[in-house]
Amino acid sequence: MAKATVKAKAPASKASAAKSKPTAAKPKAAESKWLKTILHSLNEMKAEDTVVIDLSDKSSIGETMVVTTGRSNVHLASIADRVVKDLKASGMTGIAVEGLRQGDWVVIDTGSVLVHVFRPEVRSFYGIESMWSA
């Protein structure tokens, strides 16, 4: 299966910023540790089409958003479980998880990094990347 990759493209100008793709985050030291742990977990679990979005100038809900895809409900739940397990093993506390029972869209909130794990059709339907890249 496809290896998780970080897609990033910085806008060339203010005019193109509205139509730009999500940009890679410039995380702080502690956030960088958590982000690296998250991306490693996603890669190990073979999550697909992983995108990192910098929210620092866009929202107070977090500094960084990670959006990724799982192939099925079981794969999605396994990805979320692994991310949480690895974050806790790295020393993070206070992790909130929503959506595991439904299995279409799981959100992992670490306080500074939000991780959205979608099934492919749900990700397409909501288009969360385009919502946050403007």
C-alpha positions as CSV (number, residue, x, y, z in Angstrom):
1,M,0.0,0.0,0.0
2,A,1.0,3.6,-0.4
3,K,3.4,5.1,2.2
4,A,2.2,8.1,4.1
5,T,3.7,11.3,2.8
6,V,3.4,14.9,3.7
7,K,2.2,17.0,0.9
8,A,3.0,20.7,1.1
9,K,3.1,23.7,-1.2
10,A,3.6,27.3,-0.1
11,P,1.7,30.0,-2.0
12,A,3.7,32.1,-4.4
13,S,1.8,35.3,-3.6
14,K,-1.2,36.7,-1.7
15,A,-3.3,36.3,-4.8
16,S,-2.5,32.7,-5.2
17,A,-2.9,32.0,-1.4
18,A,-6.7,31.6,-1.6
19,K,-6.3,28.8,-4.2
20,S,-3.2,27.2,-2.6
21,K,-2.8,23.7,-1.3
22,P,-2.3,23.1,2.5
23,T,1.1,24.2,3.7
24,A,3.5,22.2,5.8
25,A,3.4,23.3,9.4
26,K,6.4,25.0,11.1
27,P,6.0,23.3,14.5
28,K,7.4,24.3,17.9
29,A,9.8,21.9,19.6
30,A,7.3,20.0,21.7
31,E,4.7,20.0,18.9
32,S,7.4,18.8,16.5
33,K,8.0,15.8,18.7
34,W,4.3,14.9,18.7
35,L,4.0,15.6,15.0
36,K,6.9,13.3,14.2
37,T,5.4,10.6,16.4
38,I,2.0,11.0,14.7
39,L,3.5,10.9,11.2
40,H,5.6,7.8,12.1
41,S,2.5,6.0,13.5
42,L,0.5,6.8,10.3
43,N,3.3,5.5,8.1
44,E,3.7,2.3,10.2
45,M,-0.1,1.7,9.9
46,K,0.0,2.4,6.1
47,A,-2.4,5.4,6.3
48,E,-2.9,6.9,2.9
49,D,-2.7,10.5,1.5
50,T,-1.5,12.1,4.6
51,V,-1.5,15.9,4.6
52,V,-0.2,18.3,7.2
53,I,-1.9,21.8,7.4
54,D,-0.5,24.7,9.4
55,L,-3.3,26.3,11.4
56,S,-1.3,28.8,13.4
57,D,-2.6,31.8,11.5
58,K,-6.0,30.4,10.9
59,S,-7.5,29.1,14.1
60,S,-7.2,28.8,17.8
61,I,-8.3,25.1,17.8
62,G,-4.7,24.0,17.3
63,E,-1.4,24.7,15.6
64,T,-1.4,21.8,13.2
65,M,-3.9,19.6,11.5
66,V,-3.1,16.2,10.0
67,V,-5.5,14.6,7.6
68,T,-5.2,11.0,6.5
69,T,-7.2,8.1,5.1
70,G,-7.8,4.5,6.2
71,R,-9.1,1.9,3.8
72,S,-11.9,0.5,5.9
73,N,-13.6,1.0,9.3
74,V,-11.3,-1.5,10.9
75,H,-8.1,0.1,9.3
76,L,-9.3,3.5,10.4
77,A,-9.8,2.4,14.0
78,S,-6.4,0.6,14.0
79,I,-4.7,3.7,12.8
80,A,-6.3,5.9,15.5
81,D,-5.5,3.3,18.2
82,R,-1.8,3.2,17.1
83,V,-1.5,7.0,17.0
84,V,-2.9,7.3,20.6
85,K,-0.8,4.4,21.9
86,D,2.4,5.9,20.4
87,L,1.6,9.4,21.7
88,K,1.0,8.1,25.2
89,A,4.3,6.0,25.0
90,S,6.1,9.3,24.1
91,G,4.7,10.9,27.3
92,M,1.7,12.8,26.0
93,T,-1.4,13.1,28.2
94,G,-4.8,14.6,27.8
95,I,-5.5,13.1,24.4
96,A,-9.2,13.2,23.3
97,V,-10.6,10.8,20.7
98,E,-14.0,11.1,18.9
99,G,-15.7,8.9,16.3
100,L,-14.2,5.5,17.0
101,R,-17.6,3.8,17.3
102,Q,-18.9,5.1,14.0
103,G,-15.7,4.3,12.1
104,D,-16.1,6.8,9.3
105,W,-14.1,9.8,10.7
106,V,-12.0,9.7,13.8
107,V,-10.6,12.9,15.4
108,I,-7.6,12.8,17.7
109,D,-7.1,16.0,19.6
110,T,-3.8,16.5,21.3
111,G,-4.3,20.1,22.2
112,S,-1.9,21.4,19.6
113,V,-2.2,18.8,16.8
114,L,-5.5,17.6,15.5
115,V,-5.5,14.3,13.6
116,H,-8.4,13.5,11.3
117,V,-8.6,9.9,10.0
118,F,-11.2,9.4,7.3
119,R,-12.5,6.6,5.1
120,P,-11.9,7.7,1.5
121,E,-15.5,8.6,0.6
122,V,-16.1,10.5,3.8
123,R,-12.9,12.5,3.3
124,S,-14.0,13.4,-0.3
125,F,-17.5,14.4,1.0
126,Y,-16.3,16.8,3.6
127,G,-13.2,18.2,1.8
128,I,-11.6,19.4,5.0
129,E,-8.3,20.2,3.3
130,S,-9.9,22.8,1.0
131,M,-11.8,24.3,4.0
132,W,-8.5,25.0,5.9
133,S,-6.2,25.8,3.0
134,A,-8.0,29.1,2.2
